[in-house]
Amino acid sequence: MKKRDWLVVILAVLGLCGFAAVSHAQQVLRLGSIVAAASVQAQAMDRFADNVKKKNVGIEIRTFHGSQLGGGPEQVRNVQLGVQDMFMDGMVFWSDYSDDMRIAETPFSFASREHFEKWVQSASFNKVREDIVAKANQRLINLSVTWRRGPFRVLVAKRPVLNLEDFSDLRLRVWQAEVPTRFYGKPGLGSTPVVLPLGDVYVGMLQGVVEGLTLPFDLVQPMKFHEVGKHIILWDEFWQVLPMSISEKKWQALNDAQRRALTESVDEAGRWYNDQLASSVVQWKSDLVKAGATLHEVNRAPFVARIAERNRQWQKEGYWRPGLIDEIEKLR
């Protein structure tokens, strides 16, 4: 074979090798959370990453749990700025980018989980999704199968909190947002709110900085809050779904197969998450009682009445978009 022919062959082989390297290159997406790695939520997020890997579309999801990438607000901003690719947690962390989103995790504004999920699937909520793309440079990709967080919420406290009077004497941990300070604090339900990152609450309860916190039921044991708050109040103050966001720039750079792999994988993981939580509630309650905790039921009616009054007042004052409360009420 002539030297020139050998050169052509060598260049062709090198070209094929280069093509193979590019075609097998993995795009790495960093997905953050603020929950403990042992929680069912973290396990489900890891399952999502495994599902994506199995689809072999050139994407690798790397998960970072336990606030490794920052608190909730910081991680949403990270995604906005492009220094983090994805984030998953409660809806309240996107409330700075959509005024309507603020009501998603307000206590006692929705009558039931069904009522809340009707709103999430409604035309009214489409505005929220559009706001998040436009203002936060990210989109929510997993609300066709709702991840039913909790599957309900509880109040963990150092003493029984059974009515509004008890609640008004409580130093309550709230997360880093305006909404919980307003709703749980003196203008709303009457407690004294103390802002603490979730990762600092255990020590805060131990030292008496705070006397209670509200959180999804599935996080009580993994984060060991029952060790520092022996009274667990089953009060369903609101219902949650867990959105997963992805940088809009990264989303637009994906092809159809990659987008489909993400949405199908997160829905598959969401079904597993919902099944795990629903089947574990009885056992979790039993385990908590054996560990020395006391479970309390409360009458929600006075709490609901207080917030209904406040929501109407705050809508008149312009805190809520005109008509938002009416839209939500019509979905009952």
N, C-alpha and C positions, 0 to 999 in steps of 0.2 A: 504494500500500500504506500502511495506517495506521501511525502511529508505533509503536503497540503491537506490530503484526505484525513490523515491522522489528526491534524489540527481541528478539522471540522467535527470529527467524532468526539474529541476531548471537550470542545466547546459545548457540543450538544449535551454530553453527560453532565457537565457542570451546570448547564441551564436547567436540566431536569432535577438535579439535586437542589438547586436554588428554589425551584417551583415547589418541590416536596417540602422543603423547610418552611416556606411561606404558608403552604396549604395546611401544615400541621401546627402552625403557630397558635398558641392559646391566648385569647384575650382574657386577662385577669380582671375581675370585678370585685371590689372590696365591699362587703356587706356588713354593716355594723348594727349592734343592738346595745341596750343598756341592762339587759337581764343576765342573771347568772347562767353560766354554761350548763349547769345541771337542770335548769328549768325545761319544761316541756316546750316552751316557745323556742328556746335555743336549739333544742333537739330537732324541732320541726324545721327550723331554718337550715340546720346542717343537712337535714333530709332533702330540702330544696336544692342545696348545693350538689348533693349526690345525684339527684334526679337530672339536673342540668348536665352533669358530667357524663351520665349514661347516654344522653341523647347525641353526644359526639358532634357538636356543631361549632367547636372552636372557642368555647367559653369555659373558663374556670371561675367558680365563685369561691372566694375566701371569706370566711366568717370571722368576725371579731366581736366577742360577747363581753358582758360585764363592764361596759363603758370604756373599753380599751381605746376607742377613738374619740372619747369625750362624752359629755352628757347629751341628752336628747336634742336640745336646741342647737348645741354646737355641731352635732352630726348632720342635722338638716342643713345648717349653713355650710358645712363641709361639702355636702352634695351640691348645693347651690353654686359654690365657688369652684367645683371641679376637683377638689383635693381628696374626695371620697366618692365612690360610685353609687352606693345604695345604702338605704337605711330602712329599718322596720321597727315600729313601735306604735304607741297610741296616737290618735288623730290630733290631739291637742298640740303636738309639736309643729304642726303645719299651720296653726291658727294665726301666726303673724303674717301669713301670705294670703289668707282669705278670711274676711270678717265672719262669713257664715259658718266657717269651720269651728269657730269658737264654741258654738252651742253643742257640738258633738259630744263633748265630755264635760258638760255641766251637770251637776247633781240634780236629779229629780225633774228634768225637763221632758223626759219621754216616759210614756206609760208602761212600756214593756219592751223586751228585746225585739219583738215583731214590729212594733211601732217604729223603733229606731232603725231597723234594717230596711223598712219601707222608705224611709227618708234617704238612706244611703243609696238606694236604687232608683230614686226619683229624679225627675227633671230638675228639681230645685238643687239637688246635689251636683248636677253636671257643672253648674257655675263654679262650685268649689274646685272641681278638678281642673277646669280651665284657668282659674286664678293661680293654682299651684304651678302649672306649666309656665304661665306668663310671668309670674313674680318670683318663683323659687327655682326656676330652671330645672324642674324635675317633674316626673309624672308618676301617678299611682297605677300600679299594674296588676293588682290582685283582687279587685273587689267583685269579680263574678262569683267566686267562692269566698264567702266572708270567713275570715279566721275569727272565731267567736272567743274572744279573750276571756279567760277566767275560769269557767264560762260565766261567772258573775263576780261582782266586787264585794269586798268586805272592809270593815273598819277594824283595825287591830289597835288596841289601846291598853294602857296600864291599869285601867279601872273600867267598870261597866259604863257605857254611854248609851242610854236607852231612850232619850227624848231631847228636845231642843234645849232645855235648860242644862242638861248634862253636857251637851255639845258646846254650849256657849262658854263653858269653863275649861275647855280643852286647848292645850297648845298643840296644834296639828301641823304635821309636816305637809307642805305643799310643794309641787314641782315648780320649775323655773318658767312661769308664765303668768300673765296678768289674770287670766280667767279663774284659776283656782283661788287666788287671793281675794278676788271680788266675791265669788260664790260661797266659799267656805268661811270667809272672814266676816267682820262685823257688818258690812252692808248686806250680806246674804244670810247664811245660816248661823253666824254669830261667834265662831271660834276665833282663837288668836293664831293666824297662820305664820309658820316659820318656814322659809325657803331652804331646803336641803336637797342636794343631789341624792338619788336613791341609794347609791353606794355608801353614803355617810349616815344613813338613817339608823342602822343597827347600833352604832356607837352613840348616836344622838339620843336614842331611846334609853340606852344604858346609863348615860350621863344625865338624863333628865332635861336635855335641851328641848326635846319634844316628848309628848305623852301619847301620841297616836299617829297613825297614817292610814290612808285608804289605798287599796291596791287590789289587783285581780287575785282571786282565791288560789290559783295555781302557783303563785309566787310566794305564798306565805312560808311553806316548809323549805323550799330550796334556798331562800334567803334568810331562813332561821328567825323570822320576826316573832314567832310564837314564843321564843326564848326570852324576849324582852317586853312582850305585850301579851299577857295571858288571857285577855278578853277579846274575843273575835265576834264582831257584830255583823250579822247577815242582813244587810240593809239594801242591797241592789240599788245604790244611789245613781248609777248609770250603767248602760251596757256598752261594751266596746267591741269594735272590730280592729284588726291590726292591718293597716295599710303597709305595703312595701313600695318605696319610691326608688326610682333610678334617675340618674342625671339625664336630662333631656338631650344633651349633646351625645352622650353614649348611646341612648336609645335610637336617635336618628342615624347613628353610624352602624347599627345592626341591620343585617338582612332579615328577610321575612322568616326564614327557618330559625334564626337565632331568637327573634322576638317570640315566635311561637314556642320555642323550647323554654323560654323564661316563664311565659304565662301558663303553659301547661304544667310545668314543674311546680310553680308556686301554688297552683290549684290542687295538685296531687298532694303536696305537703300540707295544705290547709285542711283537706279532708281528714288526713291522718291526725293532725293537731286537734280538730274538733272531736274526733272519735276518742282520742286519748283522754281529753278533758272530761267529756260527758261520762265516760266509763269509770273515772277515777274519783269522782266527787264523794261518794259514800265512804270509800277507803280513806281519803284524805281527812274527812271529818272524824272518823274513828281514830286515825293516827294522832290527830291533834288533841283529842280528848285524852288519849292514853299518855300523851306527853305533858298533860297538866293544864291544857287550855280549857276555857269555858266558852261555849258557843251560845250566843244570844240572838233571839228574834226581836225585831222592833216594829212598831206601828209606823209605817211610812207616811201615813196621811198628813200629819202636821208638817213634815218636811216638804212634801209635795205642794201643799197649800202655800207655804212660805215662798217657795221658788216660783210658783205660778204667778203670785202677786208681784214678785220682783221682776220677772221677765216682762210682764205687761208694762210695768213702770219704766224699765230700762229701754223698752222699744219706743215708748213715747219720748224718752230723753235722747233717742238717737243712737243708743249703744247697739241695738239690733237694727238691721235693715227693715224699713217699713214693710209689713206683711209677712216677715219670716215666721213669727210665732203663729200666725193664722195658717200659713202653709203647713206647718208641722202639726197643728191641731187637726187639720182636715184629714191627715193620714192615719188618725187613730182607728 
